[in-house]
Amino acid sequence: MAKSQEPTLRVSGELATRLELANRLFFRLYQCANMLHKTGSRAVEAEGLTTQQWAVLGALSREGAQSGISIGDLAKYLMVTRQSLAGLISRMERDGHISVATASRDRRSRVVTMTASGRRVWQIQAQPKIRGYYEQVLTDFSINDIAHALHYLLKILENMKRLDDSEPSAED
């Protein structure tokens, strides 16, 4: 009995090279995300933070967000679902880094703000360690290298957002 094989799509030339490089690029992005979580969390673990909490505090420290941001807007900014943000918000509220209150304009909406304790952890304890982490990771990058990397990551992110916007979301 002959062994059946799945049909494979054969590509060659420039398309094959493009697909191979794309595969390598996206795998490296995946590895970078995992290593960011692992090594970034290690950098701020003494403050009781993870990279996800670091991202929330960073978002809340932005100009215009000091008076609070809705959970929906925070989820959009961080590009996560409300569901994945819910547990994180609960832990951070329990730890005293943030507070969650009902919005004054829309009683159905909840607004997240950084507490004085969270601000102290963010500004005094975490920021110096985060800056040190950046310096270690980007040690052999010039300013130009960093600008180019940021440019290309933003292009990828914009294309991913466009793809995401064209798909019906699980929350719809």
C-alpha positions as CSV (number, residue, x, y, z in Angstrom):
1,M,0.0,0.0,0.0
2,A,1.5,3.3,-1.0
3,K,1.9,6.0,1.6
4,S,-0.3,9.0,1.0
5,Q,1.3,12.3,1.1
6,E,-0.2,15.7,1.7
7,P,0.0,17.9,-1.4
8,T,2.5,20.7,-0.9
9,L,2.5,24.1,-2.5
10,R,5.8,24.6,-4.3
11,V,7.1,28.0,-4.6
12,S,10.4,29.0,-6.1
13,G,12.6,32.0,-6.8
14,E,12.0,35.3,-5.2
15,L,8.7,34.2,-3.6
16,A,10.4,31.3,-1.9
17,T,13.1,33.5,-0.6
18,R,10.5,36.1,0.7
19,L,8.5,33.4,2.5
20,E,11.6,31.8,4.1
21,L,12.8,35.2,5.3
22,A,9.3,36.0,6.6
23,N,9.2,32.7,8.5
24,R,12.5,33.5,10.1
25,L,11.5,37.1,10.9
26,F,8.2,36.1,12.6
27,F,9.9,33.3,14.5
28,R,12.5,35.8,15.7
29,L,9.7,38.2,16.8
30,Y,8.1,35.4,18.7
31,Q,11.4,34.6,20.4
32,C,12.0,38.3,21.2
33,A,8.5,38.5,22.8
34,N,9.2,35.5,24.9
35,M,12.7,36.8,25.9
36,L,11.3,40.3,26.7
37,H,8.8,38.7,29.0
38,K,11.4,36.5,30.7
39,T,14.3,39.0,31.0
40,G,12.2,42.1,31.3
41,S,10.2,40.6,34.2
42,R,13.4,39.6,35.8
43,A,14.6,43.2,35.6
44,V,11.6,44.5,37.6
45,E,10.8,41.4,39.8
46,A,12.1,43.0,43.0
47,E,9.4,45.7,42.5
48,G,6.8,42.9,42.3
49,L,6.2,43.7,38.6
50,T,6.0,41.7,35.4
51,T,6.4,43.0,31.8
52,Q,2.6,43.1,31.5
53,Q,2.3,45.3,34.7
54,W,5.2,47.4,33.4
55,A,3.2,48.0,30.2
56,V,0.1,49.0,32.2
57,L,2.0,51.4,34.4
58,G,3.8,52.8,31.4
59,A,0.4,53.4,29.7
60,L,-1.0,55.1,32.8
61,S,2.0,57.3,33.1
62,R,1.6,58.9,29.7
63,E,0.6,62.5,29.4
64,G,-3.2,62.7,29.3
65,A,-3.7,59.3,31.1
66,Q,-2.9,60.6,34.6
67,S,-6.6,61.3,35.2
68,G,-7.4,57.7,34.2
69,I,-8.2,55.6,31.2
70,S,-11.2,53.3,30.6
71,I,-10.4,49.6,30.6
72,G,-11.6,49.4,27.0
73,D,-9.2,52.2,25.9
74,L,-6.4,50.6,27.9
75,A,-7.0,47.3,26.2
76,K,-6.9,48.9,22.8
77,Y,-3.7,50.8,23.6
78,L,-2.0,47.7,24.8
79,M,-3.5,45.6,22.0
80,V,-4.9,43.0,24.3
81,T,-8.5,41.7,25.0
82,R,-10.4,43.0,27.9
83,Q,-10.5,39.5,29.2
84,S,-6.8,39.1,29.3
85,L,-6.5,42.5,30.9
86,A,-9.1,41.7,33.6
87,G,-6.9,39.4,35.7
88,L,-3.9,41.7,35.4
89,I,-6.0,44.7,36.5
90,S,-7.3,42.7,39.5
91,R,-3.8,41.7,40.6
92,M,-2.4,45.3,40.2
93,E,-5.4,46.7,42.1
94,R,-4.8,44.1,44.9
95,D,-1.1,45.1,45.0
96,G,-2.1,48.8,45.3
97,H,-0.5,50.0,42.1
98,I,-3.8,51.0,40.4
99,S,-7.3,51.8,41.4
100,V,-10.5,51.1,39.3
101,A,-13.6,53.2,39.7
102,T,-16.8,53.7,37.8
103,A,-16.6,56.5,35.2
104,S,-18.5,59.6,36.2
105,R,-20.0,60.1,32.7
106,D,-20.8,56.5,31.8
107,R,-21.7,54.3,34.8
108,R,-21.1,51.2,32.7
109,S,-17.5,52.1,32.1
110,R,-14.7,51.6,34.6
111,V,-11.6,53.9,34.7
112,V,-8.2,52.8,35.8
113,T,-5.7,55.2,37.4
114,M,-2.3,54.8,38.9
115,T,-2.2,55.2,42.7
116,A,0.4,57.2,44.6
117,S,2.0,53.9,45.6
118,G,2.0,52.7,41.9
119,R,3.5,56.0,40.8
120,R,6.3,55.6,43.4
121,V,7.0,52.1,42.3
122,W,6.9,53.2,38.6
123,Q,9.0,56.4,38.8
124,I,11.4,55.7,41.6
125,Q,11.9,51.9,41.7
126,A,11.1,50.5,38.2
127,Q,12.2,53.3,35.9
128,P,16.0,53.1,36.7
129,K,15.9,49.3,36.3
130,I,14.0,49.6,33.0
131,R,16.5,52.1,31.6
132,G,19.3,49.8,32.7
133,Y,17.5,46.9,30.9
134,Y,17.2,48.9,27.7
135,E,20.9,49.8,27.8
136,Q,21.9,46.2,28.3
137,V,19.6,44.9,25.5
138,L,20.5,47.7,23.0
139,T,24.2,47.9,24.0
140,D,25.6,47.6,20.5
141,F,22.8,49.5,18.7
142,S,23.4,53.1,17.5
143,I,20.6,55.6,17.7
144,N,20.2,55.1,13.9
145,D,19.9,51.3,14.4
146,I,17.2,51.8,17.1
147,A,15.3,54.3,14.8
148,H,15.4,51.9,11.9
149,A,14.3,48.9,14.1
150,L,11.4,51.0,15.4
151,H,10.4,52.1,11.9
152,Y,10.2,48.6,10.6
153,L,8.4,47.2,13.7
154,L,5.8,50.0,13.4
155,K,5.3,49.1,9.7
156,I,4.7,45.5,10.7
157,L,2.4,46.6,13.5
158,E,0.3,48.8,11.2
159,N,-0.1,45.9,8.8
160,M,-1.1,43.6,11.6
161,K,-3.7,46.2,12.9
162,R,-5.1,46.5,9.4
163,L,-5.4,42.7,9.2
164,D,-7.0,42.6,12.7
165,D,-9.5,45.4,11.8
166,S,-10.6,43.4,8.7
167,E,-11.5,40.3,10.8
168,P,-14.5,40.1,13.0
169,S,-13.3,40.1,16.6
170,A,-14.2,37.4,19.2
171,E,-15.7,40.2,21.4
172,D,-18.2,41.2,18.6
